Amino acid sequence: MHFDFMSATFLIITIILVVLTLLPICRYEAWWIRSLEFPRLQLFLVILTIFILELLLLDSSLIQTWGLVAIALLCLGYQAWWIVPYTRLFPVEVKTADTVDNKNRIKIITANVLMPNRNAKGLIALVHEYQPDILVTLESDIWWQAQLDNLETAYPYTIKCPLDNLYGMHVYSRIPLMNSQIAYLVEPDTPSMHTLALLPSGHKIRIHFLHPAPPSPTENKESSERDAALIITAKSVTETGIPVIVTGDLNDVAWSKTTRLFRKISRLLDPRVGRGMFNTFHANYWFLRWPLDHLFHSKHFTLRNIQRLRGFGSDHFALLTELILKSDNDNTPNGLNADTDELSWANAKMNDENADKKDVPQPEKHVVG
């Protein structure tokens, strides 16, 4: 079998791409493997480029050429399977709202501010412009709290947890929040917030704000802590009969196996499906972006608007999501069902971190006021 220099080069590149494609299939939780789930769009584009170049540059009379082309095509198809749902080529999962209905509307801005960033005016300008009902900030420390407290005239209902470890969190709301709680679900220095929001119509919504630590060489060497926090939240929300929203910087991409597992267990819907990726990170590098900030919700809502807002100095763009609560909503389930093996996998992650769904506050069960 004859290989010239060009064929050998494409062979090496194809092997590398195969390895990068196959490694995330395994359930090994090492950060460097789980991180390969993030750049699926970038890998798709690289594989597509290699696929085209192989067709154009290699000798089509050689069987090894078609072997390389077939392998590249398989890798291309596998990566596409994960990312196509987050394009307009896929049917929407959440129906578009047909009315405004301000009494049953909830509009949320989710913003990782990047703690050293000092452009609070940029974020506050977004709040004034888009008028959310709730602003949640991640990575906000005491300095950010001092700046954001200027919003309290219009946003009097607050939850505050300023920290200087990149995991501070603040919520500012113009609608009443009841039985708000701060919980440390898996790690003692990583807070989450849980509350019951009261709409003008009188309906209550259970909301969870999350920011688990990522798998990385400087944070957690494995993804188990992040995964356990997501799984116990997913298990908890299935036990409530009221509308639910889960939002925050989950340090996981929309198309990862663990986010998919979260959606299977929680049965929550993703308004991005069929509409776009809404890549919120990294704000400074257009070629390295993926959907890191999320908002998932129960079947009770339709979508009025979702958009990535302009930058304000953070490495994240803020995400704006506007939902309408519909008593007669006919959203179908997300079609994702956890099988026995996946449920065992989820339970193993919880056991590894000694985490339990009972650790997640259920604000609707202890309403004050």
VOBA-1610 file (N, C-alpha, C; in pm, whole numbers, padded with zeros to 5 digits, always signed):
BEGIN
Met+00085-00118+00000Met+00000+00000+00000Met+00090+00125+00000His+00074+00208-00098His+00161+00323-00118His+00107+00447-00048Phe+00194+00512+00033Phe+00160+00638+00097Phe+00268+00739+00065Asp+00231+00847-00001Asp+00327+00955-00020Asp+00322+01048+00101Phe+00401+01153+00096Phe+00410+01245+00210Phe+00274+01307+00243Met+00201+01349+00139Met+00071+01413+00164Met-00027+01315+00226Ser-00029+01194+00176Ser-00119+01093+00231Ser-00084+01062+00376Ala+00046+01054+00403Ala+00090+01027+00540Ala+00049+01141+00634Thr+00059+01263+00585Thr+00020+01379+00665Thr-00128+01375+00699Phe-00210+01346+00598Phe-00354+01337+00622Phe-00387+01220+00715Leu-00309+01111+00705Leu-00332+00997+00793Leu-00309+01036+00938Ile-00200+01107+00964Ile-00168+01150+01101Ile-00275+01245+01154Ile-00315+01341+01070Ile-00418+01436+01111Ile-00549+01364+01140Thr-00584+01269+01055Thr-00709+01195+01073Thr-00706+01114+01201Ile-00594+01052+01232Ile-00581+00975+01357Ile-00601+01065+01477Ile-00540+01183+01474Ile-00555+01279+01584Ile-00702+01318+01601Leu-00768+01346+01490Leu-00909+01386+01497Leu-00997+01272+01546Val-00964+01150+01509Val-01039+01034+01558Val-01024+01022+01710Val-00902+01039+01759Val-00878+01031+01903Val-00956+01140+01976Leu-00952+01263+01924Leu-01023+01373+01988Leu-01174+01352+01984Thr-01222+01282+01882Thr-01365+01253+01870Thr-01407+01141+01964Leu-01324+01038+01977Leu-01363+00919+02052Leu-01343+00932+02202Leu-01243+01008+02246Leu-01213+01014+02389Leu-01333+01055+02475Pro-01411+01157+02434Pro-01525+01196+02519Pro-01635+01091+02530Ile-01631+00989+02444Ile-01733+00884+02452Ile-01722+00809+02584Cys-01600+00792+02632Cys-01581+00721+02757Cys-01632+00807+02873Arg-01657+00745+02986Arg-01712+00816+03101Arg-01603+00854+03202Tyr-01480+00845+03161Tyr-01371+00885+03248Tyr-01383+01034+03277Glu-01371+01073+03403Glu-01405+01209+03445Glu-01286+01304+03448Ala-01170+01262+03400Ala-01053+01350+03400Ala-01084+01478+03323Trp-01036+01591+03374Trp-01071+01721+03315Trp-01033+01730+03168Trp-00919+01671+03130Trp-00871+01687+02993Trp-00955+01606+02894Ile-01025+01504+02944Ile-01116+01430+02857Ile-01251+01501+02849Arg-01307+01540+02962Arg-01435+01608+02962Arg-01428+01742+02889Ser-01311+01805+02891Ser-01297+01933+02821Ser-01308+01918+02670Leu-01286+01798+02619Leu-01295+01776+02474Leu-01440+01785+02425Glu-01536+01785+02517Glu-01676+01802+02476Glu-01707+01948+02443Phe-01627+02039+02494Phe-01656+02180+02475Phe-01644+02223+02329Pro-01529+02197+02262Pro-01511+02254+02127Pro-01565+02165+02015Arg-01684+02109+02033Arg-01738+02022+01928Arg-01761+02099+01798Leu-01806+02223+01807Leu-01826+02304+01686Leu-01693+02327+01615Gln-01589+02360+01691Gln-01458+02384+01631Gln-01402+02255+01569Leu-01420+02143+01639Leu-01373+02016+01583Leu-01451+01981+01457Phe-01580+02007+01458Phe-01661+01983+01339Phe-01606+02060+01219Leu-01573+02186+01240Leu-01523+02269+01130Leu-01385+02223+01084Val-01301+02181+01177Val-01168+02129+01139Val-01182+02000+01059Ile-01268+01910+01107Ile-01288+01782+01037Ile-01348+01807+00899Leu-01442+01901+00890Leu-01501+01934+00760Leu-01394+01983+00664Thr-01304+02067+00713Thr-01195+02118+00628Thr-01105+02005+00581Ile-01069+01916+00671Ile-00984+01802+00635Ile-01055+01712+00535Phe-01183+01689+00556Phe-01263+01606+00465Phe-01261+01664+00323Ile-01281+01794+00312Ile-01281+01859+00179Ile-01142+01852+00116Leu-01039+01878+00196Leu-00903+01874+00143Leu-00864+01734+00097Glu-00909+01633+00168Glu-00880+01495+00127Glu-00944+01466-00009Leu-01065+01513-00028Leu-01132+01492-00157Leu-01061+01566-00269Leu-01007+01683-00239Leu-00946+01766-00342Leu-00802+01729-00373Leu-00727+01687-00270Leu-00583+01675-00286Leu-00530+01532-00297Leu-00602+01436-00245Leu-00550+01299-00246Leu-00591+01226-00373Asp-00516+01124-00404Asp-00538+01044-00524Asp-00665+00959-00506Ser-00766+00990-00582Ser-00894+00921-00567Ser-00892+00778-00617Ser-00783+00738-00684Ser-00773+00601-00734Ser-00723+00505-00627Leu-00678+00558-00515Leu-00622+00475-00408Leu-00729+00442-00305Ile-00733+00317-00263Ile-00833+00275-00166Ile-00810+00341-00031Gln-00681+00369+00003Gln-00653+00431+00131Gln-00709+00574+00138Thr-00718+00639+00023Thr-00778+00772+00019Thr-00924+00766+00063Trp-00996+00668+00011Trp-01137+00657+00046Trp-01155+00607+00189Gly-01054+00535+00240Gly-01057+00498+00381Gly-01047+00621+00470Leu-00956+00712+00436Leu-00941+00836+00513Leu-01067+00922+00502Val-01122+00929+00381Val-01244+01008+00361Val-01360+00952+00442Ala-01373+00819+00444Ala-01481+00756+00519Ala-01468+00781+00669Ile-01345+00772+00719Ile-01322+00796+00862Ile-01355+00941+00898Ala-01310+01033+00814Ala-01339+01175+00839Ala-01490+01200+00836Leu-01560+01134+00744Leu-01704+01152+00732Leu-01776+01099+00857Leu-01728+00987+00910Leu-01788+00931+01032Leu-01768+01025+01150Cys-01646+01078+01164Cys-01619+01174+01272Cys-01704+01300+01255Leu-01720+01342+01131Leu-01800+01461+01102Leu-01945+01438+01143Gly-01997+01322+01108Gly-02135+01290+01143Gly-02156+01281+01293Tyr-02057+01225+01363Tyr-02070+01211+01508Tyr-02072+01347+01576Gln-01981+01436+01537Gln-01980+01570+01597Gln-02108+01646+01562Ala-02157+01629+01439Ala-02279+01698+01397Ala-02399+01651+01480Trp-02401+01524+01518Trp-02513+01470+01595Trp-02532+01547+01725Trp-02423+01594+01786Trp-02430+01667+01911Trp-02470+01812+01893Ile-02422+01875+01785Ile-02439+02020+01774Ile-02558+02063+01687Val-02604+01977+01597Val-02715+02016+01508Val-02841+02056+01585Pro-02874+01991+01700Pro-02993+02038+01774Pro-02986+02186+01813Tyr-02866+02241+01818Tyr-02851+02382+01854Tyr-02829+02468+01731Thr-02900+02431+01625Thr-02905+02510+01502Thr-03049+02516+01456Arg-03074+02598+01357Arg-03211+02611+01303Arg-03248+02494+01213Leu-03158+02399+01196Leu-03188+02279+01120Leu-03273+02181+01200Phe-03287+02206+01329Phe-03354+02114+01420Phe-03487+02175+01467Pro-03589+02093+01491Pro-03716+02149+01540Pro-03699+02212+01677Val-03772+02320+01704Val-03763+02384+01834Val-03823+02293+01941Glu-03766+02301+02059Glu-03814+02221+02172Glu-03917+02298+02253Val-03903+02430+02256Val-03995+02515+02332Val-04073+02601+02234Lys-04203+02599+02245Lys-04287+02676+02153Lys-04266+02827+02173Thr-04283+02901+02066Thr-04272+03046+02071Thr-04401+03104+02128Ala-04388+03201+02219Ala-04505+03263+02281Ala-04586+03339+02178Asp-04717+03325+02184Asp-04804+03395+02088Asp-04864+03522+02147Thr-04840+03544+02278Thr-04888+03667+02343Thr-04780+03719+02436Val-04788+03845+02475Val-04690+03903+02567Val-04726+03866+02711Asp-04847+03890+02754Asp-04896+03852+02887Asp-04799+03892+02998Asn-04790+04022+03025Asn-04693+04073+03122Asn-04713+04018+03263Lys-04835+03979+03297Lys-04858+03926+03431Lys-04798+03788+03450Asn-04777+03716+03340Asn-04720+03582+03349Asn-04583+03574+03281Arg-04521+03688+03266Arg-04389+03694+03202Arg-04279+03694+03307Ile-04169+03628+03275Ile-04049+03639+03358Ile-03929+03653+03265Lys-03853+03757+03289Lys-03737+03787+03205Lys-03612+03786+03295Ile-03513+03706+03257Ile-03395+03686+03341Ile-03269+03717+03261Ile-03178+03792+03322Ile-03043+03809+03268Ile-02948+03728+03356Thr-02876+03638+03294Thr-02775+03557+03361Thr-02639+03608+03317Ala-02556+03654+03411Ala-02431+03720+03374Ala-02316+03676+03464Asn-02218+03610+03406Asn-02091+03587+03474Asn-02008+03713+03451Val-01979+03787+03559Val-01922+03920+03544Val-01770+03920+03528Leu-01703+03806+03557Leu-01557+03798+03565Leu-01510+03888+03679Met-01479+03828+03792Met-01456+03903+03916Met-01360+04022+03902Pro-01245+04009+03832Pro-01155+04125+03821Pro-01206+04236+03728Asn-01308+04205+03648Asn-01365+04305+03558Asn-01425+04420+03640Arg-01399+04542+03599Arg-01449+04658+03674Arg-01547+04742+03592Asn-01603+04685+03487Asn-01700+04758+03406Asn-01842+04728+03453Ala-01869+04759+03579Ala-02004+04738+03631Ala-02105+04826+03558Lys-02061+04944+03515Lys-02152+05033+03443Lys-02203+04969+03315Gly-02118+04887+03251Gly-02160+04819+03129Gly-02273+04721+03155Leu-02263+04646+03264Leu-02369+04552+03298Leu-02495+04625+03343Ile-02479+04727+03425Ile-02595+04803+03472Ile-02668+04869+03355Ala-02591+04912+03254Ala-02654+04969+03135Ala-02741+04865+03064Leu-02693+04738+03061Leu-02774+04631+03001Leu-02903+04610+03080Val-02893+04618+03211Val-03012+04601+03296Val-03113+04712+03267His-03065+04836+03258His-03156+04947+03229His-03217+04935+03090Glu-03139+04884+02996Glu-03187+04874+02858Glu-03289+04762+02840Tyr-03263+04645+02900Tyr-03347+04528+02874Tyr-03449+04502+02984Gln-03437+04571+03097Gln-03538+04566+03203Gln-03578+04423+03242Pro-03482+04342+03285Pro-03520+04207+03328Pro-03597+04211+03458Asp-03671+04106+03485Asp-03735+04092+03615Asp-03633+04047+03720Ile-03538+03966+03676Ile-03435+03914+03766Ile-03299+03924+03698Leu-03201+03971+03773Leu-03060+03968+03732Leu-02987+03874+03826Val-02917+03775+03771Val-02830+03691+03852Val-02687+03709+03801Thr-02595+03734+03894Thr-02455+03750+03858Thr-02372+03639+03921Leu-02274+03592+03846Leu-02179+03493+03894Leu-02041+03558+03899Glu-01956+03510+03989Glu-01821+03563+04013Glu-01824+03703+04074Ser-01934+03744+04134Ser-01945+03879+04189Ser-01897+03881+04335Asp-01801+03969+04362Asp-01744+03984+04496Asp-01804+04106+04566Ile-01742+04149+04675Ile-01797+04260+04751Ile-01792+04390+04672Trp-01691+04407+04584Trp-01685+04527+04500Trp-01804+04530+04406Trp-01833+04418+04342Trp-01947+04410+04251Trp-02077+04432+04327Gln-02084+04381+04448Gln-02206+04402+04527Gln-02230+04551+04551Ala-02122+04623+04583Ala-02136+04767+04608Ala-02188+04840+04485Gln-02145+04797+04367Gln-02191+04861+04243Gln-02335+04822+04212Leu-02366+04695+04227Leu-02499+04646+04190Leu-02607+04688+04289Asp-02566+04721+04410Asp-02666+04765+04509Asp-02737+04893+04465Asn-02679+04963+04368Asn-02745+05081+04312Asn-02875+05045+04241Leu-02892+04918+04210Leu-03013+04871+04142Leu-03129+04848+04239Glu-03103+04855+04368Glu-03202+04809+04465Glu-03330+04893+04467Thr-03325+05015+04419Thr-03448+05095+04413Thr-03550+05026+04324Ala-03503+04975+04209Ala-03593+04906+04116Ala-03596+04755+04140Tyr-03492+04704+04207Tyr-03480+04559+04230Tyr-03461+04535+04380Pro-03569+04549+04456Pro-03556+04546+04603Pro-03540+04406+04664Tyr-03571+04303+04587Tyr-03563+04168+04641Tyr-03428+04107+04601Thr-03347+04074+04700Thr-03210+04035+04670Thr-03168+03910+04746Ile-03069+03842+04689Ile-02996+03734+04756Ile-02849+03763+04731Lys-02770+03768+04836Lys-02631+03812+04820Lys-02534+03713+04884Cys-02432+03680+04809Cys-02325+03595+04860Cys-02194+03639+04796Pro-02137+03753+04841Pro-02012+03801+04782Pro-01894+03715+04828Leu-01816+03667+04732Leu-01696+03588+04762Leu-01584+03633+04671Asp-01461+03616+04717Asp-01346+03655+04634Asp-01274+03534+04576Asn-01346+03421+04562Asn-01288+03298+04509Asn-01341+03262+04370Leu-01403+03358+04303Leu-01463+03341+04170Leu-01599+03272+04175Tyr-01654+03251+04296Tyr-01784+03183+04306Tyr-01887+03263+04384Gly-01862+03394+04398Gly-01965+03479+04454Gly-02087+03483+04363Met-02203+03516+04422Met-02327+03514+04344Met-02425+03614+04403His-02496+03684+04315His-02596+03781+04359His-02721+03769+04273Val-02835+03789+04334Val-02963+03795+04263Val-03031+03925+04301Tyr-03075+04000+04199Tyr-03153+04123+04218Tyr-03283+04105+04140Ser-03396+04128+04209Ser-03525+04099+04146Ser-03624+04213+04170Arg-03702+04244+04066Arg-03809+04342+04080Arg-03939+04274+04123Ile-03946+04141+04110Ile-04063+04068+04155Ile-04029+03998+04287Pro-04128+03978+04374Pro-04100+03921+04506Pro-04034+03783+04499Leu-03938+03762+04589Leu-03873+03633+04606Leu-03906+03583+04747Met-03944+03457+04757Met-03985+03402+04886Met-03899+03283+04924Asn-03873+03274+05053Asn-03798+03161+05110Asn-03666+03139+05037Ser-03596+03245+05008Ser-03466+03235+04939Ser-03363+03170+05030Gln-03283+03083+04973Gln-03181+03012+05049Gln-03052+03003+04969Ile-02941+03008+05040Ile-02809+02983+04982Ile-02765+02845+05029Ala-02724+02761+04937Ala-02682+02625+04972Ala-02549+02593+04905Tyr-02472+02511+04973Tyr-02344+02463+04919Tyr-02364+02314+04890Leu-02400+02285+04765Leu-02452+02153+04732Leu-02347+02042+04741Val-02229+02066+04688Val-02127+01961+04685Val-01996+02010+04748Glu-01958+02131+04713Glu-01831+02185+04762Glu-01856+02299+04860Pro-01778+02308+04968Pro-01805+02405+05074Pro-01780+02551+05036Asp-01713+02575+04923Asp-01684+02712+04882Asp-01754+02751+04752Thr-01853+02671+04711Thr-01924+02695+04585Thr-02073+02706+04613Pro-02125+02828+04627Pro-02267+02845+04663Pro-02362+02828+04545Ser-02485+02803+04579Ser-02596+02808+04484Ser-02710+02878+04554Met-02806+02929+04476Met-02918+03002+04533Met-03050+02942+04485His-03148+02942+04575His-03273+02874+04549His-03386+02960+04604Thr-03488+02984+04524Thr-03592+03077+04566Thr-03724+03046+04498Leu-03828+03112+04548Leu-03960+03102+04489Leu-03999+03243+04444Ala-04014+03261+04313Ala-04047+03392+04257Ala-04198+03403+04238Leu-04251+03519+04272Leu-04395+03542+04261Leu-04424+03634+04143Leu-04494+03582+04042Leu-04530+03662+03926Leu-04646+03756+03960Pro-04664+03864+03883Pro-04778+03955+03905Pro-04913+03883+03901Ser-04920+03771+03827Ser-05045+03695+03819Ser-05074+03617+03946Gly-04974+03606+04034Gly-04990+03528+04156Gly-04930+03390+04148His-04889+03347+04029His-04826+03217+04014His-04684+03219+04072Lys-04641+03105+04125Lys-04508+03093+04183Lys-04418+03007+04094Ile-04293+03044+04088Ile-04194+02971+04008Ile-04076+02936+04097Arg-04039+02813+04097Arg-03921+02767+04170Arg-03797+02789+04082Ile-03698+02862+04135Ile-03580+02895+04055Ile-03453+02852+04129His-03362+02791+04056His-03231+02751+04108His-03123+02823+04028Phe-03034+02891+04098Phe-02920+02958+04036Phe-02794+02880+04072Leu-02722+02832+03969Leu-02608+02743+03993Leu-02480+02794+03929His-02368+02762+03992His-02237+02791+03934His-02136+02691+03990Pro-02147+02564+03949Pro-02051+02463+03998Pro-01912+02484+03939Ala-01813+02437+04010Ala-01674+02452+03964Ala-01649+02360+03844Pro-01567+02406+03749Pro-01542+02326+03628Pro-01433+02223+03649Pro-01431+02120+03565Pro-01314+02032+03561Pro-01202+02104+03487Ser-01090+02125+03553Ser-00979+02196+03491Ser-00853+02170+03572Pro-00735+02195+03515Pro-00610+02172+03589Pro-00594+02264+03709Thr-00666+02377+03712Thr-00653+02471+03823Thr-00770+02463+03920Glu-00875+02388+03887Glu-00992+02378+03975Glu-01005+02234+04024Asn-01096+02158+03966Asn-01113+02018+04000Asn-01052+01931+03891Lys-00973+01834+03930Lys-00906+01749+03832Lys-01005+01661+03756Glu-01122+01641+03816Glu-01226+01562+03752Glu-01357+01641+03751Ser-01453+01591+03676Ser-01582+01660+03663Ser-01684+01615+03766Ser-01646+01525+03857Ser-01744+01461+03944Ser-01818+01559+04034Glu-01749+01664+04083Glu-01816+01760+04169Glu-01924+01837+04093Arg-01888+01886+03975Arg-01984+01957+03891Arg-02102+01867+03856Asp-02071+01746+03814Asp-02176+01654+03769Asp-02272+01620+03881Ala-02218+01598+04001Ala-02304+01563+04114Ala-02399+01676+04148Ala-02350+01801+04143Ala-02437+01916+04172Ala-02551+01925+04072Leu-02522+01900+03945Leu-02626+01904+03843Leu-02726+01790+03861Ile-02678+01673+03894Ile-02766+01556+03904Ile-02861+01568+04022Ile-02811+01611+04139Ile-02902+01621+04254Ile-03005+01732+04232Thr-02966+01837+04159Thr-03065+01940+04125Thr-03171+01883+04031Ala-03125+01806+03932Ala-03218+01744+03837Ala-03316+01652+03909Lys-03266+01571+04002Lys-03353+01479+04076Lys-03450+01554+04165Ser-03404+01666+04220Ser-03490+01743+04310Ser-03608+01806+04236Val-03582+01865+04119Val-03689+01939+04051Val-03797+01847+03997Thr-03767+01720+03981Thr-03871+01628+03931Thr-03979+01603+04035Glu-03953+01641+04159Glu-04047+01612+04267Glu-04146+01725+04293Thr-04135+01833+04217Thr-04226+01945+04238Thr-04331+01952+04128Gly-04448+02004+04164Gly-04553+02017+04064Gly-04566+02158+04009Ile-04479+02250+04056Ile-04489+02389+04010Ile-04384+02416+03904Pro-04398+02526+03829Pro-04300+02559+03725Pro-04160+02576+03784Val-04060+02537+03705Val-03921+02537+03749Val-03832+02604+03646Ile-03733+02680+03694Ile-03626+02735+03610Ile-03494+02703+03677Val-03397+02657+03600Val-03260+02639+03646Val-03170+02719+03554Thr-03092+02809+03611Thr-03008+02894+03527Thr-02875+02920+03595Gly-02777+02961+03515Gly-02645+02994+03567Gly-02535+02953+03472Asp-02413+02974+03516Asp-02295+02926+03445Asp-02267+02787+03499Leu-02302+02685+03423Leu-02289+02547+03470Leu-02151+02489+03443Asn-02062+02568+03383Asn-01929+02520+03348Asn-01935+02387+03273Asp-02035+02378+03189Asp-02054+02263+03102Asp-02127+02314+02978Val-02101+02252+02865Val-02163+02297+02742Val-02299+02230+02722Ala-02381+02292+02640Ala-02516+02243+02618Ala-02516+02101+02561Trp-02414+02066+02484Trp-02415+01936+02414Trp-02329+01830+02482Ser-02292+01848+02607Ser-02210+01747+02674Ser-02296+01629+02720Lys-02230+01518+02751Lys-02301+01402+02800Lys-02365+01430+02935Thr-02298+01510+03019Thr-02351+01536+03152Thr-02467+01634+03150Thr-02461+01736+03064Thr-02577+01824+03051Thr-02694+01747+02993Arg-02666+01660+02899Arg-02771+01576+02842Arg-02832+01486+02951Leu-02748+01433+03038Leu-02796+01351+03149Leu-02882+01434+03244Phe-02840+01557+03272Phe-02919+01649+03355Phe-03057+01669+03295Arg-03064+01689+03165Arg-03192+01714+03100Arg-03278+01588+03098Lys-03216+01472+03085Lys-03291+01348+03087Lys-03357+01324+03223Ile-03282+01350+03329Ile-03333+01324+03463Ile-03434+01431+03504Ser-03403+01558+03477Ser-03489+01668+03521Ser-03614+01684+03436Arg-03607+01640+03310Arg-03714+01658+03211Arg-03733+01805+03175Leu-03637+01889+03208Leu-03646+02030+03173Leu-03616+02052+03026Leu-03668+02162+02972Leu-03654+02194+02831Leu-03545+02299+02812Asp-03487+02299+02693Asp-03383+02394+02657Asp-03435+02484+02544Pro-03459+02613+02570Pro-03515+02699+02466Pro-03421+02724+02350Arg-03293+02686+02363Arg-03198+02705+02252Arg-03216+02600+02143Val-03270+02485+02178Val-03284+02377+02080Val-03369+02424+01963Gly-03314+02413+01844Gly-03382+02456+01723Gly-03370+02604+01694Arg-03302+02677+01782Arg-03292+02823+01764Arg-03148+02872+01748Gly-03053+02807+01811Gly-02915+02851+01800Gly-02834+02812+01922Met-02704+02833+01912Met-02614+02793+02020Met-02605+02897+02131Phe-02615+03025+02096Phe-02603+03133+02192Phe-02476+03115+02276Asn-02365+03109+02205Asn-02235+03087+02270Asn-02197+03207+02357Thr-02186+03185+02486Thr-02161+03296+02578Thr-02016+03307+02623Phe-01933+03209+02592Phe-01794+03208+02635Phe-01710+03152+02520His-01599+03211+02484His-01524+03318+02546His-01552+03448+02469Ala-01587+03554+02542Ala-01627+03679+02478Ala-01515+03743+02398Asn-01390+03713+02433Asn-01276+03780+02369Asn-01220+03705+02249Tyr-01264+03582+02226Tyr-01210+03502+02116Tyr-01325+03442+02036Trp-01355+03501+01921Trp-01471+03458+01843Trp-01457+03315+01792Phe-01332+03267+01779Phe-01309+03133+01725Phe-01309+03026+01835Leu-01317+03066+01960Leu-01325+02970+02071Leu-01445+03005+02158Arg-01562+02976+02108Arg-01684+03005+02182Arg-01773+02882+02188Trp-01841+02869+02303Trp-01937+02760+02320Trp-02043+02802+02422Pro-02155+02732+02428Pro-02266+02770+02517Pro-02241+02723+02660Leu-02190+02812+02744Leu-02151+02778+02880Leu-02252+02827+02985Asp-02331+02926+02947Asp-02433+02980+03039Asp-02570+02933+02991His-02652+02891+03085His-02773+02817+03049His-02896+02868+03121Leu-03011+02838+03061Leu-03139+02847+03129Leu-03226+02733+03080Phe-03263+02646+03172Phe-03353+02535+03143Phe-03483+02559+03221His-03593+02507+03169His-03721+02530+03237His-03815+02413+03215Ser-03917+02407+03298Ser-04017+02301+03287Ser-04111+02329+03170Lys-04201+02237+03145Lys-04289+02244+03027Lys-04393+02355+03035His-04397+02426+03148His-04503+02524+03172His-04486+02655+03094Phe-04373+02674+03025Phe-04344+02803+02963Phe-04337+02796+02811Thr-04367+02909+02749Thr-04330+02930+02609Thr-04222+03039+02607Leu-04156+03052+02494Leu-04043+03144+02485Leu-04083+03271+02411Arg-04061+03383+02476Arg-04083+03513+02413Arg-03956+03563+02344Asn-03841+03543+02412Asn-03716+03594+02356Asn-03598+03526+02425Ile-03494+03500+02349Ile-03366+03459+02405Ile-03258+03521+02319Gln-03160+03583+02384Gln-03053+03646+02308Gln-02926+03662+02393Arg-02816+03659+02324Arg-02687+03689+02386Arg-02667+03839+02378Leu-02639+03901+02491Leu-02626+04046+02495Leu-02482+04088+02463Arg-02464+04217+02437Arg-02331+04266+02402Arg-02236+04254+02522Gly-02107+04255+02492Gly-02007+04240+02595Gly-02000+04358+02690Phe-01954+04331+02812Phe-01938+04439+02910Phe-01806+04424+02986Gly-01705+04365+02921Gly-01574+04351+02983Gly-01546+04216+03043Ser-01647+04132+03059Ser-01628+03998+03111Ser-01582+03904+03000Asp-01535+03786+03040Asp-01504+03683+02941Asp-01630+03607+02900His-01742+03639+02962His-01873+03584+02926His-01962+03695+02872Phe-02043+03662+02774Phe-02156+03747+02739Phe-02272+03713+02833Ala-02355+03811+02863Ala-02476+03785+02941Ala-02581+03720+02851Leu-02666+03638+02912Leu-02774+03570+02840Leu-02907+03623+02890Leu-02990+03669+02798Leu-03125+03718+02831Leu-03227+03614+02785Thr-03315+03574+02876Thr-03421+03478+02842Thr-03553+03531+02895Glu-03653+03537+02809Glu-03785+03586+02846Glu-03887+03476+02821Leu-03954+03433+02927Leu-04049+03323+02920Leu-04189+03371+02957Ile-04289+03302+02903Ile-04429+03329+02937Ile-04488+03202+02998Leu-04539+03214+03120Leu-04604+03101+03186Leu-04741+03079+03123Lys-04766+02956+03081Lys-04891+02923+03013Lys-04959+02807+03086Ser-05078+02831+03137Ser-05149+02725+03207Ser-05191+02613+03114Asp-05211+02648+02987Asp-05254+02548+02890Asp-05141+02512+02794Asn-05017+02531+02839Asn-04903+02505+02750Asn-04899+02360+02706Asp-04871+02339+02580Asp-04868+02203+02527Asp-04729+02167+02475Asn-04624+02220+02539Asn-04490+02174+02504Asn-04482+02023+02525Thr-04421+01955+02432Thr-04401+01811+02447Thr-04275+01785+02528Pro-04261+01668+02590Pro-04137+01636+02661Pro-04017+01649+02569Asn-03898+01666+02629Asn-03780+01689+02545Asn-03733+01564+02471Gly-03797+01452+02494Gly-03762+01332+02419Gly-03639+01262+02470Leu-03584+01310+02580Leu-03463+01251+02636Leu-03501+01169+02759Asn-03478+01041+02753Asn-03513+00952+02863Asn-03389+00878+02910Ala-03363+00885+03039Ala-03248+00815+03095Ala-03278+00666+03105Asp-03187+00583+03052Asp-03206+00439+03064Asp-03146+00391+03196Thr-03156+00262+03222Thr-03109+00207+03350Thr-02961+00230+03371Asp-02884+00215+03265Asp-02740+00235+03274Asp-02707+00381+03310Glu-02778+00475+03249Glu-02753+00617+03277Glu-02794+00654+03419Leu-02904+00597+03466Leu-02945+00624+03604Leu-02844+00568+03703Ser-02787+00452+03673Ser-02683+00396+03758Ser-02558+00484+03756Trp-02527+00535+03639Trp-02413+00627+03624Trp-02436+00753+03707Ala-02557+00807+03701Ala-02589+00927+03779Ala-02580+00899+03928Asn-02632+00785+03972Asn-02627+00751+04114Asn-02483+00733+04161Ala-02399+00676+04075Ala-02258+00658+04110Ala-02189+00793+04129Lys-02222+00890+04043Lys-02164+01024+04058Lys-02207+01086+04191Met-02334+01070+04227Met-02382+01124+04354Met-02312+01057+04471Asn-02299+00926+04465Asn-02236+00853+04575Asn-02088+00889+04590Asp-02022+00912+04478Asp-01880+00948+04484Asp-01858+01079+04559Glu-01954+01168+04551Glu-01942+01299+04617Glu-02028+01308+04743Asn-02087+01195+04784Asn-02174+01193+04902Asn-02282+01301+04892Ala-02339+01314+04775Ala-02440+01416+04748Ala-02578+01351+04739Asp-02679+01426+04780Asp-02816+01375+04780Asp-02912+01483+04735Lys-03019+01443+04668Lys-03118+01541+04622Lys-03180+01618+04738Lys-03175+01561+04859Lys-03228+01630+04976Lys-03145+01752+05013Asp-03022+01759+04958Asp-02937+01875+04984Asp-02987+01999+04910Val-03072+01980+04810Val-03121+02091+04728Val-03246+02150+04792Pro-03243+02278+04828Pro-03362+02340+04889Pro-03483+02333+04797Gln-03598+02313+04858Gln-03725+02311+04786Gln-03811+02425+04841Pro-03792+02544+04789Pro-03854+02664+04850Pro-04005+02662+04853Glu-04068+02591+04763Glu-04215+02591+04761Glu-04273+02513+04878Lys-04191+02434+04946Lys-04241+02354+05057Lys-04229+02426+05191His-04160+02543+05188His-04140+02616+05313His-04161+02765+05288Val-04275+02798+05233Val-04302+02937+05195Val-04325+03020+05322Val-04255+03133+05327Val-04273+03229+05435Val-04343+03352+05380Gly-04450+03399+05438Gly-04517+03520+05391Gly-04632+03489+05298
//
